[in-house]
Amino acid sequence: MIKKIQKKKKASYTLKKSLFFHCRILAAARKAYRVALQNFNNARITCGCVAFTEMIGVDSTCLRVDIQSANRILTHGGWETLVEKDSRNESAPQDAIGLFNCFERAIC
């Protein structure tokens, strides 16, 4: 009887421990996602974030697609066009932040 109780406690502890580590891994993946999107135009940082995400065992497909989408959006309008819109329209930076928030919500 005592051994059964000890086994249940041990199993419960192991389950809590594995859930804790799973949550930590997902938090690290979200942090890498955020850093990659904040620096989407820097290939070294984004490659490092993608590699880190893969090394911790999380699929990086969404991250890679979002980075590529952000780069295409930027190149479609051009950096100069984005700067001009920022000076004329105060809501342009908010639109860009809203777009990245949509990217971030899609992965969570």
PABA-10123 format. One record per atom (N, C-alpha, C): y, x negated, z negated; residue number from 1. Coordinates in steps of 0.05 Angstrom, whole numbers. Atoms other than C-alpha are relative to their C-alpha. Layout:
% PABA-10123
Y_X_Z_NUM
...
This chain:
% PABA-10123
-24_-16_0_1
0_0_0_1
25_-17_0_1
-23_17_1_2
49_-55_-18_2
3_-16_26_2
-2_15_-25_3
32_-94_45_3
11_18_22_3
-11_-18_-21_4
48_-32_88_4
30_2_-4_4
-29_-2_5_5
116_-26_55_5
14_-25_9_5
-12_26_-8_6
130_-100_66_6
1_-2_30_6
0_1_-29_7
110_-94_139_7
21_18_12_7
-21_-18_-9_8
156_-34_148_8
28_-12_-4_8
-26_13_5_9
214_-72_116_9
4_-22_20_9
-3_22_-19_10
200_-132_160_10
5_10_28_10
-4_-12_-27_11
196_-89_223_11
29_11_2_11
-27_-11_1_12
261_-54_203_12
21_-23_2_12
-18_23_-1_13
295_-121_192_13
1_-13_28_13
2_12_-27_14
271_-148_259_14
14_18_20_14
-14_-18_-18_15
296_-86_295_15
30_-2_-4_15
-28_2_5_16
364_-90_262_16
11_-27_10_16
-8_26_-9_17
368_-164_278_17
1_0_31_17
0_0_-30_18
350_-152_352_18
23_17_10_18
-22_-17_-8_19
401_-96_357_19
27_-15_-4_19
-24_15_5_20
454_-141_326_20
4_-20_22_20
-2_20_-21_21
440_-196_377_21
6_13_27_21
-6_-14_-25_22
440_-146_434_22
29_8_1_22
-29_-7_0_23
509_-121_413_23
17_-24_4_23
-15_25_-3_24
534_-192_408_24
0_-10_29_24
3_9_-28_25
508_-208_478_25
18_18_17_25
-17_-18_-16_26
542_-146_507_26
30_-5_-5_26
-28_6_6_27
607_-164_471_27
9_-25_14_27
-7_25_-15_28
605_-234_501_28
2_5_30_28
-2_-7_-28_29
592_-204_570_29
26_14_6_29
-26_-14_-4_30
652_-158_562_30
23_-19_-1_30
-21_20_2_31
695_-216_541_31
2_-17_26_31
1_16_-25_32
673_-257_602_32
11_17_23_32
-10_-18_-21_33
688_-196_646_33
30_2_-1_33
-29_-2_4_34
758_-189_617_34
14_-26_9_34
-12_25_-8_35
773_-263_626_35
-1_-4_30_35
2_3_-29_36
747_-263_697_36
20_18_15_36
-19_-18_-13_37
789_-203_716_37
29_-8_-4_37
-28_9_6_38
852_-231_683_38
6_-25_18_38
-4_25_-16_39
842_-295_725_39
-15_3_27_39
16_-5_-24_40
811_-264_787_40
7_-17_24_40
-7_17_-22_41
850_-308_834_41
-5_-30_-4_41
8_27_6_42
824_-372_801_42
-30_-2_3_42
29_1_-6_43
756_-387_831_43
-16_-15_-21_43
16_16_20_44
735_-438_778_44
-5_17_-25_44
4_-16_24_45
746_-390_720_45
-19_23_6_45
17_-23_-6_46
713_-331_755_46
-29_-9_4_46
27_11_-3_47
653_-374_775_47
-13_-6_-27_47
10_6_27_48
646_-397_703_48
-8_25_-15_48
6_-25_14_49
649_-326_677_49
-25_13_12_49
24_-11_-12_50
597_-303_727_50
-25_-15_-8_50
23_17_8_51
551_-361_710_51
-7_5_-29_51
4_-6_29_52
560_-348_635_52
-14_27_-3_52
11_-27_2_53
544_-274_644_53
-30_-1_8_53
28_2_-9_54
480_-291_682_54
-17_-16_-20_54
15_16_19_55
460_-344_631_55
-8_15_-26_55
7_-16_24_56
462_-294_573_56
-17_24_7_56
19_-21_-8_57
418_-247_613_57
11_26_7_57
-12_-25_-8_58
467_-195_635_58
5_-1_31_58
-4_-1_-29_59
471_-173_708_59
30_-3_7_59
-28_5_-7_60
536_-199_740_60
8_13_26_60
-7_-12_-26_61
535_-156_802_61
26_15_-1_61
-25_-15_3_62
590_-109_777_62
24_-19_-2_62
-21_19_4_63
632_-168_756_63
8_-13_27_63
-5_12_-26_64
625_-202_824_64
14_19_19_64
-12_-20_-18_65
642_-138_861_65
29_5_-7_65
-27_-6_9_66
703_-125_819_66
19_-23_5_66
-17_23_-7_67
729_-196_828_67
6_-1_29_67
-4_0_-29_68
719_-192_902_68
19_22_9_68
-18_-23_-7_69
753_-124_905_69
29_-7_-8_69
-27_7_8_70
813_-150_866_70
12_-21_19_70
-10_20_-19_71
819_-210_912_71
7_13_27_71
-7_-13_-26_72
816_-165_974_72
24_17_-2_72
-24_-16_4_73
868_-119_945_73
25_-18_1_73
-22_19_0_74
913_-178_932_74
6_-11_27_74
-5_12_-27_75
903_-209_1001_75
9_21_20_75
-8_-21_-19_76
912_-142_1036_76
31_4_0_76
-29_-3_2_77
984_-134_1010_77
14_-26_1_77
-13_27_2_78
997_-208_1001_78
14_-3_-26_78
-13_5_25_79
1025_-241_940_79
30_6_1_79
-29_-5_-2_80
1097_-236_965_80
6_29_-1_80
-4_-29_1_81
1090_-161_976_81
-2_10_-28_81
4_-9_28_82
1065_-153_905_82
24_-7_-17_82
-24_9_15_83
1124_-193_877_83
24_17_8_83
-22_-17_-8_84
1173_-152_919_84
-2_27_-12_84
3_-26_13_85
1144_-87_894_85
5_-1_-29_85
-6_3_29_86
1148_-113_823_86
30_1_-5_86
-28_1_5_87
1222_-126_830_87
14_27_7_87
-12_-26_-7_88
1237_-58_864_88
-11_23_-16_88
12_-23_13_89
1188_-13_828_89
-12_-10_-26_89
10_9_26_90
1176_-20_754_90
-28_10_-6_90
26_-11_5_91
1112_21_757_91
-22_-16_14_91
20_16_-14_92
1077_-29_803_92
-18_-16_-18_92
18_15_18_93
1052_-74_747_93
-18_19_-16_93
17_-19_14_94
1027_-12_710_94
-22_10_18_94
21_-8_-19_95
989_9_773_95
-22_-21_1_95
20_21_-1_96
955_-58_776_96
-16_-1_-26_96
14_-1_25_97
938_-54_702_97
-19_23_-1_97
18_-24_-2_98
910_16_713_98
-24_-5_17_98
22_6_-17_99
867_-9_769_99
-21_-18_-14_99
19_17_15_100
837_-64_726_100
-13_14_-23_100
12_-16_21_101
826_-15_670_101
-23_17_11_101
22_-15_-13_102
785_27_718_102
-24_-18_5_102
21_19_-4_103
745_-34_736_103
-15_-5_-26_103
12_6_26_104
733_-48_662_104
-16_23_-10_104
15_-23_9_105
713_23_646_105
-25_5_15_105
24_-4_-17_106
664_24_703_106
-24_-16_-10_106
23_17_9_107
623_-32_672_107
-9_7_-28_107
7_-6_28_108
624_-8_600_108
-17_25_-3_108
